[in-house]
Amino acid sequence: MHPFLLSFLQKLASERLKSQRRPLTHDTMALELRSLVVEVRSGVKSLFFMALGVLSAAFGLRGFLLPNDFIDGGVTGISLLVQVQTGWNLGILLVAINLPFLVLGIRVISWSFAIKSIFAIALLAIVVHSIAFPVITEDKLLIAVFGGFFLGLGIGLSIRGGAVIDGTEVLAVFLSRKTSLTIGDIILIFNLLIFTVGAWLLGIEIALYAILTYLAASKTVDFIIDGIEEYIGVTIISPASTAIREIIINRLGRACTVYLGRGGKEDPALGATRDILFAVVTRLEITQLKTEIEKIDPAAFFIMSSIKDTKGGMVKKRPLH
């Protein structure tokens, strides 16, 4: 690490310890410094993914969809539909229509998620308004497929960075807690309404191409993040299981199951027991969980597996933090 950055982080760690009235010892300083390094690394990674996502989405919009009056699903599709009908600035529409969903995101996900998303959407609006991307093709099939691909790539990369550039997912998460529908069902119904309005205003052919654009975008998002509608089952093995369990319960607002186990290489009769944690989190929370675990125990062993959907318990009744 660069000496200047290391010196800055050491000073910041010292100030944190003083503000929290914790003893300024070598061990506490080392632990706080490690936490800051993890936070900085995670923040840089998030910004990198969001920047790439914004550029990709802007290229899909300006290079394919917008010049040819094509639309997509989600809030982006609504913005494009309004832009085609009124001629209003797309960047302003993206921010204005996404804003209510991001306010809802404060309640559904977290403040940090909402702030990241506002930043990403504002950046997308600026890029769409200020950068003149070349028009790639006028072939309708290529526009639908590759416009959807680059838009989906942008959405997926933004989610990998801990934000969204389309607020549909936030609304779907919120409604799934109030109804028996899954997140995927709600997104599908929402987009069917958009395509129906698109068929009425722009014609059946444009609406059919819009559906193809949406399919290309959604499959690309699946490829990038393995499906935002999936939950992730996380199994964690670490000597610091107590601290990790408190993070899962208190910061993420999730339930956590504790198993009692032994190492497979040890004699079952003689080996020491250890706590094994299992929790279910969303795709939007997995980055935060990994960051918090790395702060506590960088050598922790954890297994992640995709879960299509869940019902009951704390998974949908508690807000995400």
Phi, psi and omega in degrees: 000145181298135183304322180296315180295319179298317179297319179297316181293324177296318178295318179294320178298319178297318179295323178297314181298320179293318181293330179270000180057041177260151181296138182269078179252172179298318182292314180294324178295317180295319180294316180293322178295319178297321178297318179295319179298317179297317180297316180296315180298317179294321179295318178297318179298317179298315179298321180297312180295319180295319180296314177298319180297317179297315179297318180295314180296319179296321178296318178297322181287308186279330182273341185230297193285307188298314182295342184248013177058038175268156177235170178227185176273181175071194179295325177299320178296319177297317180298316179295320180296316178294320180298317180297321184280328187247337184080008179293159181296127183295321180300316178295320179296320180300316180290313185296316184283329179284337187304313179299324179292325180287326173297318175297326180297333176299321180280319186282318184250275180189166176299315183298321177298314181297318180296315177300318182292319177300317178298314183295317181291320177297319178295320177298317179298319180294316181295316180298323182282327191255336183258126181268091177287145178290146175283119190281315185205162174246002177288122188296322180294316178294323178299312182296314185288308186279331172298316176295322180298310182290327176293315178296323176298319179295318179296315181297316179294322178296319177295322175299332177273002177090020181219173173231151173248009175217121188281001182302320183298323180296315178298320181295319178298318181296312183290330180296334179281341183260345183230179177271000181282150175277169179298318179298321179298317183294317178299319180297313180297316179302316182286327176298322176297318179297316181292328177295315177296321178298320178295323180289320184273322188250345181112156182298319184298314179297321179295321179293319175296325178296321177297319177296320176299316180297317180296319179296318180294314183293322178292326177292319176300317178301319182293323183285317187236010178061030173094107181291340182278357180273146169266159182242124173271124185243123174252127187235130175238118183200146173298337180265038185298326181296314180294320179293321178299319179294324177297314182298317184282312188276322184267320181267346180068031183249153172284158182216129177259136181248121175258152175256123184219173176229156177292141183291336181278348183269157173293119182305331182281336186246338186294147179286144178280159178213155178276134175243123184263143173226130179217156176246123180231170177268168176301325183288344181260346190295325178296317179296318180297315180297322179296315181294322178295318181296327177297320185277314183211095181299338182266008181299142179259124177219148182243133179243133178224142183284140176234127186299312180196166180221164178211138176089182180065211181267000188294318182244358182264338181254142175291154179275146179234000000 
